[in-house]
Amino acid sequence: MKKILGLTLVLTLLLTGTLAATVDTSQADALYEIDSFSQAEALLEAQLTQVNNNADRAQILWRLARLQVSLGDELDENDKEGRFAFYEKGEQYALQSIEANASYEGYLWKCSNIGRWGQTKGPLNALGKAKGMLEDLTTIVNTLGVVDSSETWYVLSSLYDELPGGFLSFGNKEWAVSYMRIAMDTIPSHLYYPAHYQKLAEELYARNWSASKRSKEMRSMEKDWNKASSNLEKYRYYEGKDGGKSKPFYSSVTLDSMSDRQEAVMVLSYALAKATMLEPLKKSDAVVVEEIKQLVDDWT
């Protein structure tokens, strides 16, 4: 009798586990990767009406939140109201995903939608949302321990780069560069994120450290890297983790052997070279590549 009860319990647990993750989002993900955002949204919305457990519901909802960022970005920059509508809808999807089953993706796409809302509104008008964004991103990298999400580091870098510092807010352009470096180093090998290359290059060009200053600052960062107690704090100093002696994947020389602006041009040149190997590019990537070409013309 005990054996029968035990077998019944095992089968029940296996069945429960199967029911907890039965949704197939692969087709929606494939549509997202080729910029078919409206089609992906329609598919996910249909799936949302069919799921009967929180785990599947959360998976669909954070993907819907991700889509709102892309749908909003497709609108003309002057269509602020239209963009606000998408980003606000995306934030709500993300909140529902977190409520159903908290995951780093839920927090990430919540922050991404809020961040886009803030960029559209203007940084000074979005200061009230910045603290909440930082709390969510801290949950991802500290509480959940996720340090290999390129998108998370990109959002963190953007937050620190675009916010004012001093008494107004917690912006810090030096930390932004380090967060952007880890964002670059965690791009999935099968994907091309040209906006990441552009963002790092723009941050470096604006910072404008000489090679000698970089060498000095990175040696100091190495000490902070070694003594940091949390992931959020530690990765503020990622670019100096080895005193500037590492070689980025797009460079033949170490970080302490070149200036910020030399590296900025190098990053963009690599991004353009990679783009030629991936042609034809999807529409969203092609737009960024054109912006990169213009930056190279302006800087050289």
JOMOHU-V319492 format. One record per backbone hydrogen bond with DSSP energy under -1.0 kcal/mol. CO is the residue of the C=O (numbers start at 0). NH is the residue of the N-H. If there is no record, write none. Layout:
CO;NH / CO;NH
//
This chain:
0;4 / 1;5 / 2;6 / 3;7 / 4;8 / 5;9 / 6;10 / 7;11 / 8;12 / 9;13 / 10;14 / 11;15 / 12;16 / 13;17 / 14;18 / 15;19 / 17;20 / 24;28 / 25;29 / 26;30 / 27;31 / 28;32 / 30;35 / 31;34 / 34;36 / 35;39 / 36;40 / 37;41 / 38;42 / 39;43 / 40;44 / 41;45 / 42;46 / 43;47 / 46;49 / 46;50 / 52;56 / 53;57 / 54;58 / 55;59 / 56;60 / 57;61 / 58;62 / 59;63 / 60;64 / 61;65 / 62;66 / 63;67 / 65;69 / 66;70 / 67;71 / 68;72 / 69;73 / 71;74 / 75;78 / 77;79 / 78;82 / 79;83 / 80;84 / 81;85 / 82;86 / 83;87 / 84;88 / 85;89 / 86;90 / 87;91 / 88;92 / 89;93 / 90;94 / 91;95 / 92;96 / 93;97 / 94;98 / 95;99 / 96;100 / 102;106 / 103;107 / 104;108 / 105;109 / 106;110 / 107;111 / 108;112 / 109;113 / 110;114 / 111;115 / 112;116 / 113;117 / 114;118 / 115;119 / 116;120 / 117;121 / 121;124 / 125;128 / 128;132 / 129;133 / 130;134 / 131;135 / 132;136 / 133;137 / 134;138 / 135;139 / 136;140 / 137;141 / 137;142 / 138;143 / 139;145 / 148;152 / 149;153 / 150;154 / 151;155 / 152;156 / 153;157 / 154;158 / 155;159 / 156;160 / 157;161 / 158;162 / 159;171 / 163;170 / 164;167 / 171;175 / 172;176 / 173;177 / 174;178 / 175;179 / 176;180 / 177;181 / 178;182 / 179;183 / 180;184 / 183;186 / 187;190 / 192;195 / 192;196 / 193;197 / 194;198 / 195;199 / 196;200 / 197;201 / 198;202 / 199;203 / 200;204 / 201;205 / 202;206 / 203;207 / 208;259 / 209;213 / 210;214 / 211;215 / 212;216 / 213;217 / 214;218 / 215;219 / 216;220 / 217;221 / 219;223 / 220;224 / 221;225 / 222;226 / 223;227 / 229;233 / 230;234 / 232;235 / 233;236 / 234;237 / 236;239 / 237;240 / 239;242 / 243;255 / 245;254 / 247;250 / 253;256 / 254;257 / 258;262 / 259;263 / 260;264 / 261;265 / 262;266 / 263;267 / 264;268 / 265;269 / 266;270 / 267;271 / 268;272 / 269;273 / 270;274 / 271;275 / 281;285 / 282;286 / 283;287 / 284;288 / 285;289 / 286;290 / 287;291 / 288;292 / 289;293 / 290;294 / 291;295 / 292;296 / 293;297 / 294;298 / 295;299
//
